[in-house]
């Protein structure tokens, strides 16, 4: 059985947003989700990058296949 990841609510919101769009610019994600501050947003994005749930391509956040799988569980 796969291990459940402990994600923050902002991280879950980022993943769900990317699931619908596939990829979004960082500015769009920030404008849509309105994180409490830039440090929290950056830390949560870094956490998702380290878990390989998303990848960053210049100014875009892109959901990975592992991220899609995580959303299904």
C-alpha positions in Angstrom: 0.0 0.0 0.0 1.4 3.4 -0.9 2.5 5.7 1.9 0.3 8.8 2.2 2.2 12.0 2.0 1.7 14.8 4.6 1.1 17.9 2.5 0.1 21.3 3.6 -3.3 22.7 2.5 -1.4 25.1 0.2 0.6 22.2 -1.4 -2.7 20.2 -2.0 -4.2 23.3 -3.6 -1.2 23.8 -5.8 -1.4 20.1 -6.9 -5.2 20.3 -7.6 -4.7 23.5 -9.6 -2.0 21.9 -11.7 -4.1 18.8 -12.1 -6.8 20.8 -13.9 -4.3 22.9 -16.0 -1.3 20.6 -16.3 1.0 23.7 -16.0 0.6 27.3 -14.8 2.9 30.3 -14.4 4.0 31.0 -10.9 2.3 34.4 -11.0 -1.1 32.7 -11.9 -0.7 30.2 -9.1 0.0 33.0 -6.5 -2.8 35.2 -7.8 -5.3 32.3 -7.7 -4.4 30.7 -4.4 -3.3 33.9 -2.5 -0.7 32.3 -0.2 -0.2 34.0 3.2 3.3 35.2 2.2 6.0 34.5 -0.4 8.2 32.6 2.1 5.5 30.0 2.8 4.7 29.7 -0.9 8.4 29.2 -1.8 8.8 26.6 1.0 5.8 24.7 -0.1 6.8 24.7 -3.8 10.3 23.6 -2.8 8.8 20.7 -0.8 6.7 19.6 -3.8 9.8 19.8 -6.0 11.8 17.7 -3.6 9.1 15.1 -3.6 9.1 15.2 -7.4 5.4 15.9 -7.5 5.9 19.0 -9.6 8.8 20.4 -11.7 9.7 24.0 -12.4 10.5 25.2 -15.9 11.6 28.8 -16.0 8.4 30.6 -14.7 6.0 27.6 -14.8 5.0 24.9 -12.4 4.2 21.6 -14.0 2.5 18.6 -12.5 4.6 15.4 -12.9 3.3 11.9 -13.4 4.2 11.1 -9.7 2.1 14.2 -8.8 -0.9 12.8 -10.8 -0.5 9.4 -9.1 -0.4 11.1 -5.7 -3.6 12.9 -6.3 -5.4 9.7 -7.2 -4.5 8.0 -3.9 
